Every structure is written in C-alpha cells, then in structure tokens.
Amino acid sequence: WMNLYSNQLTGTLPSELGALTSLKNMDLYSNRFTGTLPTELGTLDNLFRMYLYSNQLTGTVPSELGALNRLGHAYLYDNQLTGTLPSELRALTRLWSMYI
C-alpha cells in the first residue's frame, strides 16, 4: 500500500514509482501533484487500485496504463487531464471502475 493522500504533497510524480512492481494500491489523491502521469506507471503489474484524483495533473492518460492487467479501479478525476483515452485501455479486462 502507498497511502499518502491528503498531505498537500507537491511536485511531479516521479518515474521511479514504476520500480514498485509489488505495489497493489496507490492512494495519492487530494494532494497538489503537478505534471504528467509517468509512463512508467504502466510497469506496475500488480496494481489493483490507482487513486490519483484531486491533484493538478496535466497532459494525457498514457497508453502504457493499458498494460495494467490487474487494475480494478482507476480514479483520475478532478485533475487537468486532456485528450482522448488511449485505445490500449480496452485491454483492462479486470477494470471495475474508472473515473476521469
């Protein structure tokens, strides 16, 4: 578990998060993270829950997130994400809920 929500954390999400391959739950919501979603998040093979809502993230949803075959919940709303969703997200067959 990574529970760092509601801590007023700032800065960008580091690409090194992709090295946490055993991570199952990422709760980084309600902070002040800026910048884009690192493509390296697509290497988190065991990730089930990605809660990144209520930050100040920008850019598009990376197509690499389509490789998260265990992802069940992805909450990315209340950011400043733009563009269309990548077609690779159709591969997320275990996804129960996604809010963008």
N, C-alpha and C positions, 0 to 999 in steps of 0.2 A: 504494500500500500504506500502511496505517496499522498499524504493528507496535508496540504499546505494552503488550504482555502481560507479566504477572508483574512489575509495577513498584510494587505497593502503592499505586496511584493511588486517590484518594478523591474524594468529591463526587458530583454528579449528572452524567449525560451531557448536554452542552449541546445545545440545539435547533439551534445553529449547525452541528452536524455535517451537517444536511440541505443545507447550501450546498456540500458537497464532491461535486458531481454527477459528477465523473470518477472517484471512488473505486471501486475494484474489490474490494478486500479490506480488511475491518475486523477487526483482531485486537486486541481489548481485554479478553481473558479473563484470569482469575486476578489481578484487582485487587480493590479494595474499593468499587466504584461503588455508589451507593445511588439511590433514587428510581425513577421510572418510565421506561419506554422512550419517548423523544421521538417524537411522531407524525411529526415532520419527517424521520425516517429513511426514510419512505415515498417521499421525493423522490430517493433515491439510485438513479437509473435504471440505472447501470452496475454496481451492486454484485452481485458473484458470491458472496462469502463473508462471512458475518456471524458472528463468533465472540465472543459476549458471555457465555460461561459462566463459572461460578465467580466471581461477584460477589455483590452483595447487592441486586439489583434487585427491585422490588416492583411490584404492580399487574398489569394485564392486558397481553396481547400486542395492540398497536394494529392495528386493521383496515387502516390505511394501509400496513402491510407487504405487503398483497396486491397493491400496485402495483409491487412489485419484480420485474418480468418477467424479469430476468436472474439472479435469485438461485438459486444452485445448492446452497448449504449454509448452514443456519441452526442454530447451536448456542447454545441459551439455557438449558441445564440448570444445575443447582446454583445457582439463584437462589431468590427467594421469590415467583415469579410465581403469580398466582391466576386463577381464572375459566376460562371456556371459550375455545377457539380461535375466532377470528372466521371466518365462512364465506368472507370475502374471500380467505383463504389458498388456497382451491381454485383460484384463478387463477394460482398459481405453477407453471406447467406445466414449467419447467426445473429445479424443485427436485429434487435427488437425495437429500438427507438433511436431516432436521430432528430435533433432539433438544431436548426442552423439559423 
